[in-house]
Amino acid sequence: MQLLAEAEVGGLSMAEVAEAAGVGVGTVYRRFGDRAGLLLAVMNHREAELQSAIRVGEPPLGPGAPPADRAVAFLHAYADILEDFGEVMAAAEAKMSGPRRFRTGPYLAHWTHLRDLAQAADHGLDADYLADTLLAPLAAAIFVQQRRADGYDLDRIKAGLRTLAIRLLG
């Protein structure tokens, strides 16, 4: 995992992964198929950790904090995942279209979490719409554009996400 976090998505070889894991390269290929399979496995692991932290983790990401604080913690945690895997996620998002992308898998879990937080904030807001609104800045293609092409640093993006969540839910 550390090797993937430190490497650029396009520059990591299966041989490097095998060496870091102390196994033969054939073992890595049998387990993951190719580099895309390896990255998918790591991303799935990170997503599972995020969802577990939302359900049973410590506040503010986990239960027990005010809705706005939980939303900020979630948005920041997701930005950290995009920092590591934004390019891969942008490519995956580009291949998905229509309702399948937005109402299945991780997006649905994220949307449901933010909708529930918006409902708990109880400001008479349209919680369904608000959940999509809070997730929109975290579309991988937008994140990659801001980080790589526009030169926004991660702190700037997180500050914007915090402002958005606090103003809507705080």
N, C-alpha and C positions, 0 to 999 in steps of 0.2 A: 504494500500500500504506500509506504514511504517513497519507494522508487517511482511509482506512478505519480505521486503528488509533486515530485521534484522534476520529472521529465516533461518535456513538451509532448503533447498527444501524438504528433506526427513523427517524433524522433525516438520512440521507445521500441527496442527490438525484443523479440521473444527470447533471444539468447541472453540479453541483459536480465530479463525477468527470471529466467532459469538459473542464471548465476547467482542472483540475489537470493533466490529461494533455496539454493543448494541442491538443485535437481538437474537432470538432463533436459535439454531443449525439447526432446521428444515427449517427455512427461507433460510439459507445458502445453504443447500442441494437442496431445490426447485429451487433456482436461478442458482446454478452452477453445480449441479449433484454430483460432487465429487471434491477432491482436485485438480485433473488434470484439471477439467473444470475451477476452480477458478484461477489456475496459468495461464491457457490459456487466460482467460479474462484479467488478469493483464498484461500479455505479449502483448496482442493485444492493450491494452490501451497505453502501453509504445511505441509500434511501431507507433501507430497513432500520438502520440506526436512528435516522431522523424520525421516522414514524414511531419507533419505540420511545424516543425521548419525548415526543408530543403526548403520548398516552400515559407514560408512567415515570418520566424523567423529573428532574428537579426544576422548580420554577426559575426563570420565567418561561422557558420553553415548555416545560411540563405543567401539569395542573397546579393551581394555587396562586397564580399571579393574575392581576387584572387583565381583561381581554386585550387591551391595547399593548400592554407589555409582552404578552404572549405572542401577539401578532408580530411585533418588532423582532422578538427572538427568533421566530420562525423565518421571517423574511431574511434576517441576517444569516441564519444557518443555511438557508437555501442559496443565498448569494455565495457562501463559502463553497458549496458543492459546484456551483457554476464556475467559480474561480478555477477549480481543478479540472472540470469536465465540460466546460461551456462549448468548445468546438465540437466535441462528439455529440453533445446533446442538441446543438443547433442542427447538425446534419440529420440526426434522428427525427427532430421535430419537422424538418423540411419534407421528410418522406411520409409523415402522417398528416391527414387532412380530415376535415369534417368532424362530426360528433365523436368519432372514435378517439381523437386526440384529446378532447376537452372533457369527456365524461367517462373516461376509463383510466385505469392504472394510477400512477403517482399523481397526475394532475387532479384526478377526482378526489383522491385522499387529501391533497393540499387544499383544494377548493372547499371540500366539506369542513375541514378544520377551520379555515378562515370564515366560512359562512356561519359556523357555530359560534365563533368568537364575536362576529358582528351581531348575531342575535343576542348573545350574552351582554354585549355593550348596551343594548336596548335604547338606542337613540332614534327609534322609528325609521331606521334606514332600510333600504332594500338589501337585505343580507346576501341574497343570491347574486345580485348584480355587483355588490361590493366585493365579494370573494374574487370574481373575475378581474375586477379593477385592481385589487391588491396584487394579483398574480401577473398582470400584464407587463409590468416593468421587468419581470423575471423571465420573460421569454428568452430562451438561450441566444437567439440571433440578436436581440436587442442588447443583451448583456455583453456579448462578444463585440458588437459594434462599439459600445461605450468604452469597454476596457481596451481593446486593441486598436481600433481606428481613431476614436475620439480622445483617447488618452485619459479617461477618467480613472482615478485610482479607486480601489475597493472601498476605502473610507468614504469617499464622496458618494458612491452608489448607496452605501449603507445609510449614510446621513439622509439621503433623499427618501429611501424606503422608510426610515424612522419617521420623518416628517409626515409622509403620506399616511402611515398607520395611525399615528397619534392624532392627526387632524380629523381622520375619519372615525376613529374608535375611542379616542381619549376623552 
